[in-house]
Amino acid sequence: MKKAGIILDKDFVIGDIDKRIYGSFIEHLGRAVYGGIYEPDHPKADELGFRKDVAELVKKLNVPIVRYPGGNFVSGFNWEDSVGPRDKRPKRLDLAWFTTETNEVGLHEFAEWAEMAGSDIMYAVNLGTRGPEQARDIVEYANHPSGSRFSDMRIANGRKDPFNIKLWCLGNEMDGPWQMGQKTAVEYGRTANEAAKMMKWVDPSIEVVACGSSSSEMPTFGSWEMEMLDLCYENVDYVSLHRYYENPTGDTPGFLARTMDMDGFIKSVAAICDAVKGKKHSKHVVNLSFDEWNVWYHSRQQDEEIWKQDKWNRALPLLEDIYNFEDALLAGSMLITLIRNADRVKVACLAQLVNVIAPIMTRNGGGAWAQTIYYPFMHASAFGRGKALNALVDSPVYACIDYDDVPYIDAAATMDDDGNVTVFAVNRDMKEDYEITIDLRSFGNMTISEHIIMHNDDVKAVNTEENPDNVVPVKGQGGTVNDGKAVIKVGPLSWNVIRFKKA
C-alpha cells in the first residue's frame, strides 16, 4: 500500500468560502428548461408546470445561486420578450443553438422556480446584440421598487415586490467568434464599463461580472483580460472564467490531471487582475467568477446529427452528455481546485443543472435521476462551507502527456464554524490503495464522524433511469485517530469525503 500525508492547521486559512462557489447554471438551451425543470404535462408537475421530482433533486444539491438565462443564448436575447402575458410573448429563432425559443418560461416564472429551489438568480444581460441601455432597463425592471417605466411594467405584469437580483453577468464569452455580437477586448471593455456604471446607478447594491476569456486555450487569453480590465476595472467586481475538459482518447490518467490546467488558469487571471489593480494604484479588488465548469464532450457528434435533421424546433435534446465514473472523479478534483482557490474564486457555476451537460437527467414524461457527477457536487456543497484550509499534501506523483509531477492524491480541506473539519480527496491512482496520514494536532481531540467513498471498477460506468444507483457513494472504511493524527485508507480511483468532529 502506498502512503501520502496531509498537514492541516486551524490557523492556516486560505480564505472564507463564499457559498456561491456551489452555484449552477440554467440556460435556454436544449431541454434544460423545457423538459427539464419545466414540463406542465408531466404527472409530477406542480400548478406552475415545474417538475417536483427535478426540484427535489436540485434541493439536495443545496445550490445557492443559478446563472440565467445564458450562456451563448443571452447574446441574442431581448429580455422584454420573456415578461408579460404568455400568449403575447414572441417566438424567436435562437441563433446560438439553432432552435426556436417560445419564451413560455421567462423571468417571472424562473424567479418562482428559483425561490422554490432555494436559489438566488445570477442574471446575464445581452451585451452582444444590445448594450448598456437595455442592461440598465432590466435592472430597473427587476430591482427598482416602483414609480418608473420599467418597475411599473413589472408591477403590471404581476410582481409588486422587486426581484432584488444582486449578481449580474455583463454578457457572455464576448471574445468568441461563435458569439452573437463578438467584440474585441477594447470594444467589450468600453461597453462593459458603461453598462456596469449605468446598472449600478440604478441599483448601487448590485455586483457585476465582466467576461474573461472563454477558456485558457483562446489565443487572446491574458491580453483580453488585461485590455478589457484596463477599461472597466473600477466598475466591475468579478472576472469570469469558463473551462470544460474532455477525454476523447480514453487516457484516464491524463484526463484526471486536467485540474492542473484549471488551477493555473485561476492563478493567471487573479495575477492579471492584481496587475491592473497595481497599474491603476487602486484599492478595489476584483475577484473571480468561474461561472462555467464541467466535463463536456460525450454529446458533440450526436448534436451535429440533431441539427442536420431537426433544426429550429423547440427544446432539441442538445448537449446531453451521459457522465461516467471517471467524469465524477474529475468533477471532484475541479471542486477541490475551487476550494483551494477560495481566496479569489467567490462565485462558480457547474454548467449546467438539468439535462444539458448536467448532474440531473430527465425523460420527457418519465423519470428524473442523478448522474455520476451529482454526488461530488452534493458532498462539496453540503460539507465544503466555512473556511478553506491550506492542506499541505505530500503524495507520490506521476507524469502524463501534458504534465509532470501530478499528485496521485488530490485534496482540499475545510473547517466549519463549529470547528469540524472535512477533507475531500481524489485518489488518481488506477491500481493502488493509499494510506493517508492527516495531521490534525492543532484542532485538539478529533474523531472521524464519517467517511464517504465513491468508486467503480469500470471507469466508464454510468447511471441510467433504469439503473440510477449504479455509481453512487457508499460508507467508507473509516480509520483511526491517535495523538492528533488520523490514518485513512482510500481505494484506487476513488472520491473520498472524510469528516472530523471534536471528541
C-alpha positions in Angstrom: 0.0 0.0 0.0 1.3 3.4 -0.9 1.4 6.3 1.6 0.5 10.0 1.5 0.3 12.7 4.1 -1.8 15.8 4.7 -0.9 18.5 7.2 -3.7 20.8 8.4 -3.7 23.7 10.9 -6.7 25.6 12.1 -4.8 28.9 11.6 -3.5 28.1 8.1 -6.6 29.5 6.3 -6.7 30.2 2.6 -9.9 32.3 3.0 -13.6 32.2 3.7 -15.6 30.0 1.3 -18.3 32.0 -0.5 -21.3 29.7 -0.6 -21.8 30.9 -4.2 -18.9 28.7 -5.4 -21.6 25.9 -5.3 -23.7 27.7 -7.9 -25.1 26.2 -11.1 -26.5 27.3 -14.5 -29.7 27.0 -16.4 -29.7 28.3 -20.0 -32.5 28.4 -22.5 -30.7 25.6 -24.3 -31.8 22.0 -25.2 -34.0 20.5 -22.5 -32.6 22.5 -19.6 -35.9 24.5 -19.2 -38.5 22.8 -21.4 -38.5 19.1 -20.5 -36.0 19.8 -17.6 -37.2 22.0 -14.8 -40.5 22.8 -16.6 -42.9 20.2 -18.1 -46.5 21.2 -17.4 -48.0 17.9 -18.8 -45.8 15.8 -16.6 -47.6 13.7 -13.8 -45.2 15.3 -11.2 -45.6 18.9 -12.4 -46.8 21.4 -9.9 -49.5 24.1 -10.5 -46.9 26.3 -12.3 -45.7 23.5 -14.6 -42.4 22.8 -12.8 -41.4 19.2 -12.2 -41.4 18.4 -8.5 -39.1 15.4 -8.9 -36.5 17.6 -10.5 -36.9 20.2 -7.9 -36.3 17.6 -5.1 -33.0 16.6 -6.8 -32.0 20.2 -7.1 -32.7 20.9 -3.4 -30.4 18.1 -2.3 -27.6 19.9 -4.1 -28.2 23.0 -2.0 -27.4 25.3 -4.9 -27.3 28.9 -3.6 -27.3 30.7 -7.0 -28.2 29.8 -10.6 -26.9 31.7 -13.6 -29.7 32.5 -16.1 -30.8 32.8 -19.0 -27.5 32.1 -20.8 -24.8 31.4 -22.0 -24.5 31.9 -25.7 -28.3 32.3 -25.8 -28.2 35.6 -24.0 -26.2 37.4 -26.7 -29.3 37.5 -28.9 -31.9 37.7 -26.2 -34.4 40.5 -25.7 -35.4 40.5 -22.0 -38.7 42.1 -22.8 -39.7 39.0 -24.8 -39.8 37.0 -21.6 -42.2 39.1 -19.5 -45.8 40.0 -19.8 -48.8 37.7 -20.8 -47.5 34.4 -22.1 -49.8 34.4 -25.1 -48.3 37.7 -26.3 -44.7 36.7 -25.9 -42.9 36.3 -29.3 -41.3 33.1 -30.6 -37.7 33.8 -31.6 -35.1 32.0 -33.6 -32.2 31.4 -31.3 -29.0 31.7 -33.4 -26.8 30.4 -30.6 -28.3 26.9 -30.6 -30.4 26.8 -33.9 -33.7 26.3 -32.1 -36.9 28.3 -31.6 -37.4 29.9 -28.2 -41.1 30.3 -27.2 -40.5 32.4 -24.1 -43.1 30.3 -22.3 -40.8 30.4 -19.3 -39.3 33.9 -18.6 -38.0 36.0 -15.7 -41.1 35.8 -13.6 -41.6 32.1 -13.9 -37.9 31.3 -13.4 -37.8 33.5 -10.3 -40.7 31.5 -8.8 -38.8 28.3 -9.6 -35.6 29.6 -8.1 -37.4 30.6 -4.9 -38.9 27.1 -4.7 -35.4 25.6 -5.3 -33.8 27.8 -2.6 -31.6 29.6 -5.1 -30.8 33.2 -5.9 -30.5 34.3 -9.6 -27.4 35.4 -11.3 -28.8 37.2 -14.3 -26.9 37.7 -17.6 -27.5 40.7 -19.7 -27.2 40.9 -23.5 -24.0 42.9 -24.5 -23.8 41.1 -27.8 -26.6 42.5 -30.0 -27.7 45.0 -27.4 -25.9 47.4 -25.0 -25.8 49.4 -21.8 -29.2 50.9 -22.2 -31.0 47.6 -22.3 -28.8 46.4 -19.4 -29.9 49.4 -17.3 -33.5 48.8 -18.2 -33.6 45.2 -17.0 -32.0 46.2 -13.7 -34.7 48.8 -13.3 -37.4 46.2 -14.2 -36.0 43.7 -11.7 -34.9 45.7 -8.8 -36.4 49.2 -8.7 -39.4 49.4 -6.2 -41.9 51.4 -8.3 -42.6 54.8 -9.9 -40.6 54.3 -13.1 -41.4 52.9 -16.6 -39.9 49.5 -16.1 -40.6 49.0 -12.4 -44.2 49.8 -13.1 -44.1 47.4 -16.0 -43.0 44.7 -13.6 -45.9 45.5 -11.3 -48.4 45.5 -14.1 -47.0 42.0 -15.0 -48.0 40.7 -11.6 -44.9 41.2 -9.5 -45.3 44.0 -6.9 -42.1 43.4 -5.0 -38.7 43.7 -6.7 -36.8 40.5 -7.6 -33.7 42.0 -5.9 -31.2 40.3 -8.2 -27.8 41.1 -6.7 -25.4 39.5 -9.2 -25.3 40.3 -12.9 -23.2 39.0 -15.8 -22.1 41.6 -18.3 -22.7 39.4 -21.3 -21.2 36.0 -22.1 -17.9 34.9 -23.9 -17.7 38.1 -25.9 -14.2 37.1 -27.2 -15.6 34.1 -29.1 -16.3 34.1 -32.8 -19.3 31.8 -32.1 -20.9 34.6 -30.1 -23.5 36.9 -31.5 -22.0 40.4 -31.3 -18.4 39.3 -30.8 -16.2 42.1 -29.6 -12.6 43.0 -29.3 -11.2 43.4 -25.8 -11.3 47.2 -26.2 -14.9 47.2 -27.6 -16.0 45.0 -24.8 -14.2 46.8 -22.1 -15.8 50.1 -23.1 -19.3 48.5 -23.3 -18.9 46.6 -20.1 -17.7 49.8 -18.2 -20.7 51.8 -19.4 -23.2 49.0 -18.7 -21.8 48.4 -15.2 -21.8 52.1 -14.4 -25.4 52.6 -15.5 -26.6 49.4 -13.9 -25.1 50.4 -10.6 -26.5 53.9 -10.8 -30.0 52.3 -11.0 -29.1 49.9 -8.1 -25.9 50.6 -6.2 -26.2 47.3 -4.2 -25.6 45.0 -7.2 -22.3 43.3 -8.2 -21.3 42.6 -11.8 -19.1 40.0 -13.6 -17.0 41.0 -16.6 -16.4 38.5 -19.3 -12.9 37.0 -19.2 -11.6 34.7 -21.9 -13.9 31.9 -23.0 -11.1 29.4 -22.0 -7.4 29.3 -21.2 -6.9 28.0 -24.8 -8.1 31.1 -26.5 -5.3 32.8 -28.5 -6.1 36.1 -26.8 -6.1 34.7 -23.3 -4.3 37.1 -21.0 -4.2 40.0 -23.4 -8.0 40.0 -23.4 -8.2 40.3 -19.6 -5.5 42.9 -19.4 -7.0 45.1 -22.1 -10.7 44.9 -21.1 -9.9 45.4 -17.3 -7.9 48.4 -18.1 -11.1 50.0 -19.4 -13.6 48.8 -16.7 -11.6 47.8 -13.6 -13.2 50.2 -11.1 -16.8 49.4 -12.1 -16.6 45.6 -12.1 -16.4 43.1 -9.2 -15.5 39.8 -10.8 -13.9 38.4 -14.0 -15.5 35.2 -15.4 -13.6 32.1 -16.3 -15.0 29.2 -18.3 -13.4 25.8 -18.8 -14.6 22.4 -20.0 -12.5 19.2 -20.2 -12.7 16.1 -22.3 -11.2 12.6 -22.7 -11.9 11.5 -26.3 -8.8 9.2 -26.3 -9.6 7.3 -23.1 -6.4 8.5 -21.4 -7.7 8.3 -17.8 -4.5 9.5 -16.0 -4.2 12.4 -18.4 -7.8 13.3 -18.1 -7.7 13.3 -14.3 -4.7 15.7 -14.4 -6.7 18.4 -16.2 -7.2 20.3 -12.9 -3.5 21.3 -13.2 -4.7 23.5 -16.1 -7.7 24.7 -14.1 -5.5 25.8 -11.2 -3.1 27.6 -13.5 -6.0 29.3 -15.2 -7.3 30.7 -11.9 -3.9 31.9 -10.7 -3.1 33.6 -14.1 -6.4 35.5 -14.1 -6.0 36.5 -10.5 -2.5 37.8 -11.2 -3.8 39.8 -14.2 -6.5 41.4 -12.0 -3.8 42.3 -9.5 -1.5 43.7 -12.2 -4.3 46.0 -13.4 -5.0 47.0 -9.8 -1.3 47.9 -9.3 -1.2 49.8 -12.6 -4.2 51.9 -11.5 -3.0 52.4 -7.9 -6.4 51.1 -7.0 -7.8 49.9 -3.6 -10.5 48.0 -5.4 -10.1 44.2 -5.5 -11.6 42.3 -8.5 -12.2 38.6 -7.7 -13.1 35.6 -9.9 -16.4 34.0 -11.1 -15.7 30.6 -12.5 -19.2 30.6 -13.9 -18.9 27.7 -16.3 -17.1 24.5 -15.5 -17.6 20.8 -16.2 -16.8 17.9 -18.5 -18.2 18.3 -22.0 -17.5 16.1 -25.0 -19.8 13.0 -25.0 -22.7 14.5 -26.9 -21.0 16.6 -29.6 -21.3 14.2 -32.5 -24.9 13.5 -31.5 -25.7 17.2 -31.5 -24.4 17.6 -35.1 -26.8 14.9 -36.2 -29.7 16.5 -34.4 -29.1 19.8 -36.1 -28.9 18.2 -39.5 -32.3 16.5 -39.0 -34.3 18.9 -36.7 -33.0 22.4 -36.9 -35.2 25.3 -35.4 -37.5 23.1 -33.4 -38.2 23.8 -29.7 -36.2 22.2 -26.9 -34.0 19.9 -29.0 -32.1 17.3 -26.9 -28.7 19.0 -27.2 -25.6 18.7 -25.0 -27.0 15.6 -23.2 -23.7 14.2 -22.0 -24.0 10.9 -20.2 -21.4 11.1 -17.4 -19.4 8.1 -16.3 -17.4 7.4 -13.2 -14.1 9.0 -14.3 -16.1 12.2 -15.1 -17.2 12.2 -11.5 -13.6 11.9 -10.3 -12.6 14.9 -12.4 -15.6 16.8 -11.2 -14.5 16.1 -7.7 -11.0 17.4 -8.4 -12.5 20.5 -10.0 -14.4 21.2 -6.8 -11.2 20.6 -4.8 -9.5 23.2 -7.0 -12.2 25.7 -6.4 -12.0 25.2 -2.7 -8.2 25.6 -2.8 -8.6 28.9 -4.5 -11.4 30.2 -2.3 -9.5 33.4 -1.5 -10.1 34.6 -5.1 -12.9 32.4 -6.6 -16.0 33.8 -5.0 -18.6 32.5 -7.5 -18.6 29.3 -9.5 -21.3 27.6 -11.6 -21.4 24.0 -12.6 -22.6 24.1 -16.2 -25.4 23.2 -16.3 -28.0 21.8 -13.9 -30.6 19.7 -15.7 -30.2 17.7 -19.0 -27.7 20.0 -20.6 -24.2 18.8 -19.5 -25.8 18.3 -16.2 -25.8 16.3 -12.9 -29.6 15.7 -13.3 -31.2 14.0 -16.2 -34.9 13.6 -17.1 -37.0 11.8 -19.6 -40.0 13.7 -21.0 -43.0 12.3 -19.3 -40.8 9.9 -17.4 -38.3 9.8 -14.5 -35.5 12.0 -13.2 -32.2 10.7 -11.9 -28.8 11.7 -10.7 -25.7 11.3 -12.9 -22.3 10.4 -11.5 -21.1 14.0 -11.2 -24.1 14.8 -9.0 -22.5 13.2 -5.9 -19.2 15.0 -5.5 -21.0 18.3 -6.1 -23.6 17.4 -3.4 -20.9 16.5 -0.9 -18.9 19.6 -1.5 -21.9 21.8 -1.3 -23.1 20.2 1.9 -19.7 19.9 3.7 -17.4 22.4 2.0 -18.6 25.5 3.8 -16.9 27.8 6.3 -13.1 28.3 5.7 -10.8 26.7 3.2 -7.7 25.4 4.9 -4.2 25.2 3.4 -3.9 21.5 3.0 -0.2 20.6 2.6 -0.4 17.3 0.6 2.7 15.1 0.4 1.9 12.5 -2.3 3.7 10.4 -4.9 3.4 11.8 -8.4 3.1 10.6 -11.9 3.7 12.0 -15.4 1.2 12.2 -18.3 1.2 13.7 -21.8 0.6 17.3 -20.6 2.0 17.4 -17.1 4.8 16.1 -15.0 4.5 15.7 -11.2 0.8 15.1 -11.0 0.0 14.2 -7.3 -1.8 10.9 -7.1 -3.7 12.3 -4.1 -5.6 15.5 -4.8 -7.1 17.0 -1.7 -8.6 20.1 -0.1 -9.9 20.7 3.4 -12.5 23.0 5.1 -13.4 24.0 8.6 -16.9 25.0 9.6 -18.0 27.5 12.3 -18.1 24.7 14.9 -14.5 23.6 14.3 -15.5 20.5 12.4 -13.1 19.6 9.6 -13.8 17.9 6.2 -11.2 16.6 3.8 -12.1 16.0 0.2 -9.7 13.7 -1.6 -9.4 12.0 -5.0 -7.1 9.1 -5.5 -6.0 9.3 -9.1 -4.0 6.0 -8.9 -5.7 3.4 -11.1 -4.4 0.4 -9.1 -3.1 1.2 -5.7 -4.7 1.8 -2.3 -3.3 4.7 -0.3 -2.8 5.1 3.4 -3.3 8.8 4.1 -2.0 10.2 7.4 -3.7 13.5 8.2 -2.1 15.7 10.8 -4.8 17.3 13.0 -2.8 18.3 16.1 -3.8 21.9 16.1 -7.5 21.1 16.3 -7.5 19.3 19.6 -9.1 15.9 20.2 -10.9 14.9 17.0 -12.7 11.8 15.9 -13.8 10.6 12.4 -17.5 11.2 12.1 -18.0 9.9 8.6 -16.1 8.5 5.6 -17.8 8.5 2.3 -16.3 6.8 -0.7 -17.3 6.6 -4.4 -15.7 4.0 -6.6 -16.5 1.7 -9.5 -14.2 -0.9 -11.1 -15.4 0.3 -14.5 -14.3 3.9 -15.2 -17.0 4.1 -18.0 -19.9 3.1 -15.7 -22.9 5.4 -15.8 -26.3 5.9 -14.1 -29.5 5.5 -16.1 -33.2 5.8 -15.4 -33.4 2.0 -15.2 -30.3 1.8 -13.0 -29.9 5.1 -11.2 -27.8 3.6 -8.4 -25.1 2.0 -10.5 -22.5 4.6 -9.4 -23.3 6.1 -6.0 -21.3 6.9 -2.8 -21.2 4.4 0.0 -19.9 4.3 3.5 -16.1 4.1 3.6 -13.8 2.1 5.8 -13.1 5.0 8.1 -9.8 4.9 10.1 -8.2 5.8 13.3 -7.1 9.0 15.1 -4.3 8.8 17.6 -2.2 11.7 19.1 -3.7 14.2 16.7 -3.0 12.1 13.6 -5.7 10.3 11.5 -4.9 7.4 9.3 -7.4 6.6 6.5 -7.2 4.1 3.7 -8.6 5.1 0.3 -9.0 2.8 -2.6 -7.8 3.3 -6.2 -9.7 5.7 -8.4 -11.9 7.0 -5.7 -13.7 10.1 -4.4 -13.5 10.4 -0.7 -15.1 12.7 1.9 -13.6 12.4 5.4 -15.3 14.3 8.1 -13.9 15.0 11.6 -15.6 16.4 14.7 -14.4 17.3 18.1 -14.4 14.3 20.5 
